[in-house]
Amino acid sequence: MISFKDFKDIDLRIAEIKEVKEHPDADKLYVLRIDVGDEEKQIVAGIRGTYSESDLIGKKIIIVNNLEPAVIRGESSNGMLLAVSGENGPVLLSPGPDVVAGAPVK
């Protein structure tokens, strides 16, 4: 269990995927360049087996914006996208089309 205060400290934001590259050292990872409204970030995500690069460009997703940065197999990751485990792999959580990049999720 986490407290409500701890939950409020998680900065969930809408992001738009601008660029997708295959991770050079991992078959299941993509390196994504995302727009979070006031800045662009790079995140690494294990969705390569489920989504093609063309599926992802322009897609809006929900991210944890204030996650401590990590280096994943040599690539910097500055956030984490939210997904659920589907029968055929991860399924991205995505807002409707009218939501702008950078909008907070409450």
Secondary structure, DSSP 8 states (H G I E B T S, - for coil): ---HHHHHTS-EEEEEEEEEEE-TT-TT-EEEEEE-SS-EEEEEES-TTT--HHHHTT-EEEEETT---EEETTEEE--EE-EEEETTEEEE----TT--TT-B--
